[in-house]
Amino acid sequence: LVLLDVMLPDTTGHEVLRALRTEPPLANLKVIMFSGMAAPDALAGMLLDGADDFISKPFSVPQFFGRVKT
């Protein structure tokens, strides 16, 4: 499981996601993206590019664990 923020210091989470899906280190790798500033179109793009789920920040602990468990 990879928990990947959309906003990163030197790159974007979207670029990392594309790289992970191009050269997956594991066949069953799951990626959950999260951000506090992503627009709905950006979320849709991440899901289309291979994200398994998305969590909007701020999120609650039960919401976080529920998404991870799923």
C-alpha positions as CSV (number, residue, x, y, z in Angstrom):
1,L,0.0,0.0,0.0
2,V,1.3,3.5,-1.0
3,L,-0.2,6.5,0.7
4,L,0.7,9.4,-1.7
5,D,0.1,13.1,-1.2
6,V,-0.7,15.1,-4.4
7,M,1.6,17.9,-3.4
8,L,5.3,16.9,-3.0
9,P,8.4,19.1,-2.7
10,D,10.2,18.2,-5.9
11,T,7.5,16.5,-8.0
12,T,3.8,15.8,-7.9
13,G,2.0,12.8,-6.6
14,H,0.4,12.5,-10.0
15,E,3.8,12.0,-11.6
16,V,4.8,9.5,-9.0
17,L,1.5,7.6,-9.5
18,R,2.1,7.4,-13.3
19,A,5.7,6.1,-12.7
20,L,4.4,3.5,-10.2
21,R,1.8,2.3,-12.7
22,T,4.3,2.3,-15.6
23,E,6.8,0.2,-13.7
24,P,4.9,-1.4,-10.8
25,P,7.2,-2.8,-8.1
26,L,4.5,-5.3,-7.1
27,A,1.6,-6.7,-9.1
28,N,-1.0,-6.0,-6.4
29,L,0.3,-2.5,-5.4
30,K,-2.5,-0.3,-4.1
31,V,-2.2,3.5,-4.1
32,I,-4.3,5.9,-2.1
33,M,-3.9,9.5,-3.0
34,F,-4.7,12.4,-0.6
35,S,-4.8,16.2,-0.8
36,G,-6.5,19.2,0.7
37,M,-6.5,21.2,-2.5
38,A,-7.2,18.9,-5.4
39,A,-10.1,19.9,-7.7
40,P,-12.7,17.3,-8.8
41,D,-11.2,17.0,-12.3
42,A,-7.8,16.4,-10.8
43,L,-9.2,13.6,-8.7
44,A,-10.9,12.0,-11.7
45,G,-7.6,12.2,-13.5
46,M,-5.7,10.4,-10.7
47,L,-8.3,7.6,-10.6
48,L,-8.1,7.2,-14.4
49,D,-4.3,7.1,-14.1
50,G,-4.5,4.2,-11.6
51,A,-5.1,5.5,-8.1
52,D,-7.2,3.0,-6.2
53,D,-8.8,5.6,-3.9
54,F,-8.6,9.2,-2.9
55,I,-9.0,10.9,0.6
56,S,-9.6,14.6,1.0
57,K,-7.7,16.4,3.8
58,P,-8.4,16.9,6.5
59,F,-9.7,13.4,7.1
60,S,-10.8,11.6,10.2
61,V,-9.0,8.6,11.7
62,P,-12.0,6.3,11.1
63,Q,-12.3,7.4,7.5
64,F,-8.5,6.9,7.0
65,F,-8.6,3.3,8.4
66,G,-11.8,2.5,6.5
67,R,-10.2,3.4,3.2
68,V,-7.0,1.6,4.0
69,K,-8.9,-1.5,5.0
70,T,-10.9,-1.4,1.8
